[in-house]
Amino acid sequence: MDKLISCKFNIDTACVDLRYADGEVLSIDCIAVEDEFGYAPHARAELDWLIYNDPLAYAELILNGDPERYLKAVIAKSLFD
C-alpha cells in the first residue's frame, strides 16, 4: 500500500473504502463491524456517526485502534451525561 488518496463510505456496499495511490482498495465491511462491536444502541450510534461524518477516523479505529475499548468508553460516557 502506498499513499492514501481517498476514504469514503460507500452506501451501496455498506463499506468504508480506502483507495491508495498504487491502485489498491481496502474495504471495511461496516455491517460485520457493527455485528462484532455494536452490541449496544449507543455503540451502534457512535459507529454510524463515524461512518457518515468521519470515515477516516472510523477506518483508523477499526484498523489501528481498539474499537471495543473505545465503544465501552462511549457507552460509559453516555450513561453519565
C-alpha positions as CSV (number, residue, x, y, z in Angstrom):
1,M,0.0,0.0,0.0
2,D,1.1,3.4,-0.9
3,K,-0.2,6.9,-0.1
4,L,-3.9,7.1,0.9
5,I,-5.8,9.2,-1.7
6,S,-9.4,8.8,-0.6
7,C,-11.5,7.4,2.2
8,K,-15.3,7.4,2.0
9,F,-18.4,5.4,2.9
10,N,-20.0,3.5,0.0
11,I,-23.6,3.3,0.8
12,D,-24.2,0.7,-1.9
13,T,-21.9,-1.8,-0.4
14,A,-22.1,-0.6,3.3
15,C,-18.3,-0.4,3.3
16,V,-15.7,2.3,4.1
17,D,-13.4,2.2,1.1
18,L,-9.8,3.3,1.3
19,R,-8.1,4.0,-2.0
20,Y,-4.4,4.2,-2.3
21,A,-2.1,5.8,-5.0
22,D,-0.9,2.4,-6.1
23,G,-4.4,1.4,-7.1
24,E,-5.1,-0.8,-4.1
25,V,-8.5,-0.6,-2.4
26,L,-9.3,-1.7,1.1
27,S,-12.9,-2.1,2.1
28,I,-14.1,-2.3,5.6
29,D,-17.5,-4.1,5.9
30,C,-19.4,-1.9,8.3
31,I,-22.2,-4.4,8.8
32,A,-19.7,-7.0,10.0
33,V,-18.0,-4.5,12.3
34,E,-21.4,-3.5,13.8
35,D,-22.3,-7.2,14.3
36,E,-19.0,-7.6,16.2
37,F,-18.8,-4.4,18.2
38,G,-22.3,-2.7,18.1
39,Y,-23.8,-4.7,20.9
40,A,-25.5,-1.6,22.5
41,P,-27.6,1.2,20.9
42,H,-25.0,3.8,21.9
43,A,-22.2,1.8,20.3
44,R,-24.1,1.4,17.0
45,A,-25.0,5.1,17.0
46,E,-21.3,6.1,17.5
47,L,-20.2,3.7,14.8
48,D,-22.8,5.1,12.4
49,W,-21.8,8.7,13.3
50,L,-18.2,7.9,12.4
51,I,-19.1,6.1,9.2
52,Y,-21.1,9.1,7.9
53,N,-19.2,12.0,9.4
54,D,-15.6,10.9,9.7
55,P,-14.9,7.7,7.7
56,L,-11.2,8.1,8.0
57,A,-11.4,8.1,11.9
58,Y,-13.7,5.1,11.6
59,A,-11.1,3.3,9.4
60,E,-8.3,4.2,11.7
61,L,-10.2,3.0,14.7
62,I,-11.0,-0.4,13.1
63,L,-7.6,-0.9,11.6
64,N,-5.3,0.5,14.2
65,G,-7.3,1.2,17.3
66,D,-9.1,-0.7,20.0
67,P,-12.8,-0.4,19.0
68,E,-14.1,-2.4,21.9
69,R,-12.4,-0.1,24.5
70,Y,-13.4,3.0,22.5
71,L,-17.0,1.9,22.4
72,K,-17.1,1.0,26.1
73,A,-15.9,4.5,26.9
74,V,-18.6,6.0,24.7
75,I,-21.3,3.9,26.4
76,A,-20.0,4.8,29.8
77,K,-19.9,8.5,29.0
78,S,-23.4,8.4,27.6
79,L,-24.7,6.8,30.8
80,F,-23.4,9.7,32.9
81,D,-24.5,12.5,30.5
